[in-house]
Each structure stands twice: as C-alpha cells, then as structure tokens.
Amino acid sequence: MRQYLGIGLQFFVLTALPLLIWWQLQFGFALVWMPALLTVGIVIFWIGTRIRET
C-alpha cells in the first residue's frame, strides 16, 4: 500500500508541475509563486520517494 501512495505522490508532482508552468504562461500570476510552488513540489516528491523506500 505504501508503494502505491509513494507512486501516487510522485505522479501528482510530475503532472502538477508542468500544468503549473502552463498555467503561468497562459494566465500569469505573481512570479514569486513559481519558486515557492517548485519547492513544495520537490518536498512532496521527496516524501513520495521516502515512502516508497520504507
């Protein structure tokens, strides 16, 4: 079960970040959000990796 949760978190990040970039290019928002949301994505991906390793 933990394998699926970890893969799900990683899949979420790998699909959400490109969509976030697309959203920025199409509609725009404050550029300061991009590094913050990228950092959140990296942390979520790392958590998914750690869950899969245990």
Phi and psi in radians as a Rosetta constraint file:
Dihedral C 1 N 2 CA 2 C 2 CIRCULARHARMONIC -1.149 0.35
Dihedral N 2 CA 2 C 2 N 3 CIRCULARHARMONIC -0.602 0.35
Dihedral C 2 N 3 CA 3 C 3 CIRCULARHARMONIC -0.999 0.35
Dihedral N 3 CA 3 C 3 N 4 CIRCULARHARMONIC -0.812 0.35
Dihedral C 3 N 4 CA 4 C 4 CIRCULARHARMONIC -1.180 0.35
Dihedral N 4 CA 4 C 4 N 5 CIRCULARHARMONIC -0.647 0.35
Dihedral C 4 N 5 CA 5 C 5 CIRCULARHARMONIC -1.138 0.35
Dihedral N 5 CA 5 C 5 N 6 CIRCULARHARMONIC -0.775 0.35
Dihedral C 5 N 6 CA 6 C 6 CIRCULARHARMONIC -1.103 0.35
Dihedral N 6 CA 6 C 6 N 7 CIRCULARHARMONIC -0.775 0.35
Dihedral C 6 N 7 CA 7 C 7 CIRCULARHARMONIC -1.118 0.35
Dihedral N 7 CA 7 C 7 N 8 CIRCULARHARMONIC -0.682 0.35
Dihedral C 7 N 8 CA 8 C 8 CIRCULARHARMONIC -1.087 0.35
Dihedral N 8 CA 8 C 8 N 9 CIRCULARHARMONIC -0.750 0.35
Dihedral C 8 N 9 CA 9 C 9 CIRCULARHARMONIC -1.120 0.35
Dihedral N 9 CA 9 C 9 N 10 CIRCULARHARMONIC -0.766 0.35
Dihedral C 9 N 10 CA 10 C 10 CIRCULARHARMONIC -1.139 0.35
Dihedral N 10 CA 10 C 10 N 11 CIRCULARHARMONIC -0.724 0.35
Dihedral C 10 N 11 CA 11 C 11 CIRCULARHARMONIC -1.094 0.35
Dihedral N 11 CA 11 C 11 N 12 CIRCULARHARMONIC -0.711 0.35
Dihedral C 11 N 12 CA 12 C 12 CIRCULARHARMONIC -1.023 0.35
Dihedral N 12 CA 12 C 12 N 13 CIRCULARHARMONIC -0.811 0.35
Dihedral C 12 N 13 CA 13 C 13 CIRCULARHARMONIC -1.154 0.35
Dihedral N 13 CA 13 C 13 N 14 CIRCULARHARMONIC -0.752 0.35
Dihedral C 13 N 14 CA 14 C 14 CIRCULARHARMONIC -1.198 0.35
Dihedral N 14 CA 14 C 14 N 15 CIRCULARHARMONIC -0.344 0.35
Dihedral C 14 N 15 CA 15 C 15 CIRCULARHARMONIC -1.690 0.35
Dihedral N 15 CA 15 C 15 N 16 CIRCULARHARMONIC -0.538 0.35
Dihedral C 15 N 16 CA 16 C 16 CIRCULARHARMONIC -1.297 0.35
Dihedral N 16 CA 16 C 16 N 17 CIRCULARHARMONIC -0.667 0.35
Dihedral C 16 N 17 CA 17 C 17 CIRCULARHARMONIC -1.151 0.35
Dihedral N 17 CA 17 C 17 N 18 CIRCULARHARMONIC -0.784 0.35
Dihedral C 17 N 18 CA 18 C 18 CIRCULARHARMONIC -1.098 0.35
Dihedral N 18 CA 18 C 18 N 19 CIRCULARHARMONIC -0.636 0.35
Dihedral C 18 N 19 CA 19 C 19 CIRCULARHARMONIC -1.138 0.35
Dihedral N 19 CA 19 C 19 N 20 CIRCULARHARMONIC -0.622 0.35
Dihedral C 19 N 20 CA 20 C 20 CIRCULARHARMONIC -1.117 0.35
Dihedral N 20 CA 20 C 20 N 21 CIRCULARHARMONIC -0.740 0.35
Dihedral C 20 N 21 CA 21 C 21 CIRCULARHARMONIC -1.115 0.35
Dihedral N 21 CA 21 C 21 N 22 CIRCULARHARMONIC -0.754 0.35
Dihedral C 21 N 22 CA 22 C 22 CIRCULARHARMONIC -1.062 0.35
Dihedral N 22 CA 22 C 22 N 23 CIRCULARHARMONIC -0.773 0.35
Dihedral C 22 N 23 CA 23 C 23 CIRCULARHARMONIC -1.042 0.35
Dihedral N 23 CA 23 C 23 N 24 CIRCULARHARMONIC -0.759 0.35
Dihedral C 23 N 24 CA 24 C 24 CIRCULARHARMONIC -1.061 0.35
Dihedral N 24 CA 24 C 24 N 25 CIRCULARHARMONIC -0.782 0.35
Dihedral C 24 N 25 CA 25 C 25 CIRCULARHARMONIC -1.201 0.35
Dihedral N 25 CA 25 C 25 N 26 CIRCULARHARMONIC -0.614 0.35
Dihedral C 25 N 26 CA 26 C 26 CIRCULARHARMONIC -1.412 0.35
Dihedral N 26 CA 26 C 26 N 27 CIRCULARHARMONIC -0.820 0.35
Dihedral C 26 N 27 CA 27 C 27 CIRCULARHARMONIC -1.981 0.35
Dihedral N 27 CA 27 C 27 N 28 CIRCULARHARMONIC -0.452 0.35
Dihedral C 27 N 28 CA 28 C 28 CIRCULARHARMONIC 1.274 0.35
Dihedral N 28 CA 28 C 28 N 29 CIRCULARHARMONIC 2.500 0.35
Dihedral C 28 N 29 CA 29 C 29 CIRCULARHARMONIC -2.708 0.35
Dihedral N 29 CA 29 C 29 N 30 CIRCULARHARMONIC 3.042 0.35
Dihedral C 29 N 30 CA 30 C 30 CIRCULARHARMONIC -0.963 0.35
Dihedral N 30 CA 30 C 30 N 31 CIRCULARHARMONIC 2.223 0.35
Dihedral C 30 N 31 CA 31 C 31 CIRCULARHARMONIC -1.099 0.35
Dihedral N 31 CA 31 C 31 N 32 CIRCULARHARMONIC -0.374 0.35
Dihedral C 31 N 32 CA 32 C 32 CIRCULARHARMONIC -1.123 0.35
Dihedral N 32 CA 32 C 32 N 33 CIRCULARHARMONIC -0.387 0.35
Dihedral C 32 N 33 CA 33 C 33 CIRCULARHARMONIC -1.237 0.35
Dihedral N 33 CA 33 C 33 N 34 CIRCULARHARMONIC -0.490 0.35
Dihedral C 33 N 34 CA 34 C 34 CIRCULARHARMONIC -1.057 0.35
Dihedral N 34 CA 34 C 34 N 35 CIRCULARHARMONIC -0.907 0.35
Dihedral C 34 N 35 CA 35 C 35 CIRCULARHARMONIC -1.123 0.35
Dihedral N 35 CA 35 C 35 N 36 CIRCULARHARMONIC -0.612 0.35
Dihedral C 35 N 36 CA 36 C 36 CIRCULARHARMONIC -1.144 0.35
Dihedral N 36 CA 36 C 36 N 37 CIRCULARHARMONIC -0.802 0.35
Dihedral C 36 N 37 CA 37 C 37 CIRCULARHARMONIC -1.235 0.35
Dihedral N 37 CA 37 C 37 N 38 CIRCULARHARMONIC -0.560 0.35
Dihedral C 37 N 38 CA 38 C 38 CIRCULARHARMONIC -1.126 0.35
Dihedral N 38 CA 38 C 38 N 39 CIRCULARHARMONIC -0.728 0.35
Dihedral C 38 N 39 CA 39 C 39 CIRCULARHARMONIC -1.096 0.35
Dihedral N 39 CA 39 C 39 N 40 CIRCULARHARMONIC -0.736 0.35
Dihedral C 39 N 40 CA 40 C 40 CIRCULARHARMONIC -1.068 0.35
Dihedral N 40 CA 40 C 40 N 41 CIRCULARHARMONIC -0.753 0.35
Dihedral C 40 N 41 CA 41 C 41 CIRCULARHARMONIC -1.078 0.35
Dihedral N 41 CA 41 C 41 N 42 CIRCULARHARMONIC -0.716 0.35
Dihedral C 41 N 42 CA 42 C 42 CIRCULARHARMONIC -1.113 0.35
Dihedral N 42 CA 42 C 42 N 43 CIRCULARHARMONIC -0.731 0.35
Dihedral C 42 N 43 CA 43 C 43 CIRCULARHARMONIC -1.142 0.35
Dihedral N 43 CA 43 C 43 N 44 CIRCULARHARMONIC -0.756 0.35
Dihedral C 43 N 44 CA 44 C 44 CIRCULARHARMONIC -1.113 0.35
Dihedral N 44 CA 44 C 44 N 45 CIRCULARHARMONIC -0.720 0.35
Dihedral C 44 N 45 CA 45 C 45 CIRCULARHARMONIC -1.099 0.35
Dihedral N 45 CA 45 C 45 N 46 CIRCULARHARMONIC -0.724 0.35
Dihedral C 45 N 46 CA 46 C 46 CIRCULARHARMONIC -1.113 0.35
Dihedral N 46 CA 46 C 46 N 47 CIRCULARHARMONIC -0.723 0.35
Dihedral C 46 N 47 CA 47 C 47 CIRCULARHARMONIC -1.070 0.35
Dihedral N 47 CA 47 C 47 N 48 CIRCULARHARMONIC -0.755 0.35
Dihedral C 47 N 48 CA 48 C 48 CIRCULARHARMONIC -1.060 0.35
Dihedral N 48 CA 48 C 48 N 49 CIRCULARHARMONIC -0.689 0.35
Dihedral C 48 N 49 CA 49 C 49 CIRCULARHARMONIC -1.140 0.35
Dihedral N 49 CA 49 C 49 N 50 CIRCULARHARMONIC -0.765 0.35
Dihedral C 49 N 50 CA 50 C 50 CIRCULARHARMONIC -1.122 0.35
Dihedral N 50 CA 50 C 50 N 51 CIRCULARHARMONIC -0.659 0.35
Dihedral C 50 N 51 CA 51 C 51 CIRCULARHARMONIC -1.134 0.35
Dihedral N 51 CA 51 C 51 N 52 CIRCULARHARMONIC -0.703 0.35
Dihedral C 51 N 52 CA 52 C 52 CIRCULARHARMONIC -1.193 0.35
Dihedral N 52 CA 52 C 52 N 53 CIRCULARHARMONIC -0.539 0.35
Dihedral C 52 N 53 CA 53 C 53 CIRCULARHARMONIC -1.300 0.35
Dihedral N 53 CA 53 C 53 N 54 CIRCULARHARMONIC -0.410 0.35
